[in-house]
């Protein structure tokens, strides 16, 4: 129904752009986080069949401690992978 509304395509583009910009902002902020030691609890690659081609997904589980508090996680990136990688390389090259 939204696509039939005049200007609906523009609205969809604006929503997608806002979501992408938020992810970029989160990725940029993550580069300034302090580091800590952690432990990988599980890591493997799972094949996810699709109708066209096989797709592989990384599964990971880890734990770490910050300021006396224990945390567990499964997320391995915050923002768009290419942007996170490029910014990390720039940071490492700077010193």
NULUMRO-608248 format. One line per field, with one value per residue: residue number from 1; x, y, z of N, C-alpha, C in turn. Coordinates in nm, 3 decimals, decimal comma. Layout:
! residues N
n	[NUM/...];
nc1	[X/...];
nc2	[Y/...];
nc3	[Z/...];
cac1	[X/...];
cac2	[Y/...];
cac3	[Z/...];
cc1	[X/...];
cc2	[Y/...];
cc3	[Z/...];
This chain:
! residues 95
n	[1/2/3/4/5/6/7/8/9/10/11/12/13/14/15/16/17/18/19/20/21/22/23/24/25/26/27/28/29/30/31/32/33/34/35/36/37/38/39/40/41/42/43/44/45/46/47/48/49/50/51/52/53/54/55/56/57/58/59/60/61/62/63/64/65/66/67/68/69/70/71/72/73/74/75/76/77/78/79/80/81/82/83/84/85/86/87/88/89/90/91/92/93/94/95];
nc1	[0,082/0,196/0,376/0,209/0,123/0,164/0,491/0,576/0,795/1,010/0,986/1,041/1,308/1,421/1,382/1,538/1,790/1,818/1,833/2,070/2,254/2,246/2,362/2,619/2,701/2,704/2,905/3,124/3,147/3,213/3,477/3,620/3,599/3,728/3,963/3,949/4,031/3,901/3,706/3,657/3,377/3,234/3,267/3,186/3,111/2,821/2,633/2,391/2,142/2,012/1,773/1,911/2,194/2,449/2,485/2,687/2,712/2,853/2,882/2,919/3,013/3,091/3,267/3,338/3,498/3,438/3,521/3,473/3,235/3,066/3,013/2,833/2,828/2,714/2,735/2,926/2,993/2,932/2,852/2,823/3,018/3,236/3,288/3,356/3,589/3,756/3,783/3,905/4,151/4,253/4,277/4,469/4,687/4,742/4,864];
nc2	[-0,118/0,120/0,167/0,247/0,493/0,836/0,953/0,760/0,594/0,764/0,801/0,542/0,519/0,716/0,608/0,373/0,492/0,629/0,415/0,293/0,504/0,518/0,273/0,314/0,523/0,390/0,201/0,369/0,485/0,255/0,208/0,359/0,231/0,088/-0,183/-0,526/-0,838/-1,151/-1,453/-1,701/-1,895/-2,055/-2,125/-2,148/-2,238/-2,228/-2,387/-2,241/-2,328/-2,194/-2,099/-2,035/-2,044/-2,170/-2,043/-1,913/-1,889/-1,732/-1,842/-1,738/-1,733/-1,563/-1,450/-1,188/-0,955/-0,649/-0,379/-0,531/-0,658/-0,929/-1,028/-1,166/-1,252/-1,261/-1,124/-1,017/-0,792/-0,440/-0,239/-0,161/-0,395/-0,339/-0,065/-0,065/-0,221/-0,062/0,175/0,071/-0,010/0,241/0,359/0,190/0,235/0,497/0,493];
nc3	[0,000/0,074/-0,135/-0,339/-0,267/-0,343/-0,356/-0,187/-0,249/-0,205/0,071/0,164/0,081/0,245/0,500/0,484/0,444/0,688/0,870/0,780/0,826/1,105/1,172/1,070/1,235/1,487/1,436/1,400/1,654/1,798/1,737/1,913/2,154/2,456/2,489/2,596/2,753/2,640/2,602/2,363/2,330/2,156/1,815/1,481/1,138/0,956/0,708/0,508/0,318/0,013/-0,240/-0,471/-0,433/-0,212/0,114/0,370/0,721/1,000/1,326/1,656/1,998/2,292/2,589/2,823/3,048/3,209/3,406/3,641/3,582/3,426/3,090/2,811/2,465/2,118/1,889/1,611/1,472/1,443/1,262/0,908/0,739/0,559/0,605/0,879/0,871/0,703/0,858/1,086/0,981/0,903/1,158/1,279/1,111/1,170/1,413];
cac1	[0,000/0,286/0,436/0,111/0,106/0,258/0,604/0,607/0,930/1,101/0,977/1,114/1,452/1,462/1,387/1,656/1,906/1,827/1,882/2,211/2,333/2,256/2,462/2,750/2,732/2,740/3,035/3,224/3,164/3,275/3,621/3,679/3,582/3,848/3,972/3,960/4,049/3,778/3,721/3,564/3,313/3,188/3,282/3,174/3,050/2,703/2,584/2,249/2,103/1,914/1,722/2,006/2,332/2,471/2,525/2,750/2,692/2,944/2,822/3,021/2,969/3,210/3,243/3,444/3,476/3,470/3,493/3,419/3,107/3,078/2,923/2,838/2,775/2,716/2,746/3,065/3,017/2,831/2,803/2,855/3,148/3,341/3,320/3,426/3,723/3,834/3,814/4,002/4,280/4,298/4,316/4,593/4,795/4,771/4,951];
cac2	[0,000/0,235/0,191/0,310/0,630/0,926/0,986/0,645/0,548/0,855/0,771/0,417/0,551/0,793/0,515/0,289/0,577/0,655/0,291/0,277/0,606/0,478/0,165/0,377/0,597/0,291/0,144/0,472/0,494/0,132/0,215/0,425/0,151/0,028/-0,326/-0,612/-0,980/-1,228/-1,595/-1,756/-2,015/-2,134/-2,062/-2,240/-2,187/-2,308/-2,372/-2,206/-2,344/-2,104/-2,152/-2,010/-2,079/-2,192/-1,925/-1,957/-1,795/-1,752/-1,837/-1,721/-1,699/-1,524/-1,380/-1,095/-0,888/-0,506/-0,314/-0,627/-0,717/-1,031/-1,013/-1,269/-1,198/-1,341/-1,032/-1,002/-0,661/-0,340/-0,166/-0,218/-0,461/-0,270/0,060/-0,098/-0,266/0,051/0,265/0,003/-0,002/0,380/0,380/0,119/0,299/0,625/0,479];
cac3	[0,000/0,082/-0,265/-0,425/-0,219/-0,409/-0,271/-0,102/-0,278/-0,136/0,213/0,186/0,069/0,362/0,613/0,463/0,467/0,832/0,933/0,743/0,896/1,246/1,181/1,047/1,358/1,589/1,399/1,425/1,800/1,848/1,717/2,028/2,275/2,514/2,465/2,713/2,719/2,635/2,571/2,263/2,382/2,041/1,683/1,369/1,016/0,926/0,572/0,501/0,177/-0,046/-0,367/-0,579/-0,402/-0,070/0,190/0,494/0,831/1,111/1,460/1,759/2,132/2,367/2,715/2,860/3,175/3,207/3,535/3,737/3,536/3,322/2,975/2,706/2,341/1,996/1,775/1,572/1,412/1,481/1,147/0,777/0,750/0,484/0,672/1,003/0,834/0,653/0,968/1,174/0,913/0,917/1,297/1,303/1,037/1,232/1,528];
cc1	[0,087/0,347/0,340/0,087/0,207/0,369/0,646/0,746/1,034/1,103/1,055/1,264/1,502/1,474/1,511/1,783/1,925/1,880/2,029/2,298/2,348/2,361/2,603/2,794/2,775/2,877/3,147/3,251/3,237/3,426/3,692/3,664/3,715/3,846/3,982/3,984/3,914/3,809/3,614/3,509/3,271/3,218/3,271/3,108/2,939/2,660/2,434/2,208/1,998/1,870/1,823/2,145/2,343/2,524/2,582/2,737/2,789/2,864/2,935/2,952/3,095/3,169/3,363/3,404/3,522/3,428/3,425/3,288/3,133/2,972/2,940/2,779/2,784/2,736/2,892/3,093/2,904/2,769/2,836/2,999/3,259/3,384/3,398/3,570/3,810/3,874/3,914/4,142/4,337/4,349/4,451/4,711/4,836/4,858/4,900];
cc2	[0,126/0,269/0,261/0,455/0,720/0,967/0,872/0,591/0,633/0,826/0,643/0,442/0,625/0,702/0,426/0,369/0,604/0,532/0,272/0,378/0,574/0,369/0,220/0,451/0,500/0,231/0,243/0,486/0,372/0,135/0,281/0,347/0,100/-0,122/-0,400/-0,754/-1,049/-1,372/-1,636/-1,886/-2,110/-2,056/-2,171/-2,170/-2,283/-2,281/-2,347/-2,218/-2,242/-2,163/-2,135/-2,065/-2,104/-2,063/-1,976/-1,847/-1,832/-1,743/-1,827/-1,687/-1,669/-1,462/-1,292/-1,024/-0,742/-0,447/-0,408/-0,691/-0,815/-1,008/-1,133/-1,206/-1,296/-1,254/-1,013/-0,875/-0,568/-0,277/-0,235/-0,269/-0,385/-0,142/0,033/-0,138/-0,148/0,145/0,201/0,009/0,140/0,408/0,313/0,182/0,432/0,610/0,382];
cc3	[0,000/-0,054/-0,360/-0,386/-0,289/-0,312/-0,180/-0,123/-0,209/0,014/0,246/0,179/0,192/0,485/0,603/0,491/0,616/0,907/0,905/0,818/1,044/1,263/1,161/1,174/1,469/1,561/1,428/1,575/1,855/1,833/1,835/2,159/2,325/2,487/2,598/2,665/2,722/2,602/2,470/2,318/2,270/1,915/1,577/1,251/0,979/0,783/0,576/0,355/0,135/-0,179/-0,480/-0,552/-0,252/-0,006/0,322/0,599/0,943/1,241/1,561/1,891/2,213/2,499/2,746/2,989/3,163/3,342/3,635/3,699/3,422/3,215/2,883/2,580/2,226/1,873/1,741/1,496/1,449/1,359/1,017/0,777/0,680/0,555/0,801/0,972/0,790/0,766/1,063/1,112/0,925/1,058/1,325/1,231/1,101/1,357/1,624];
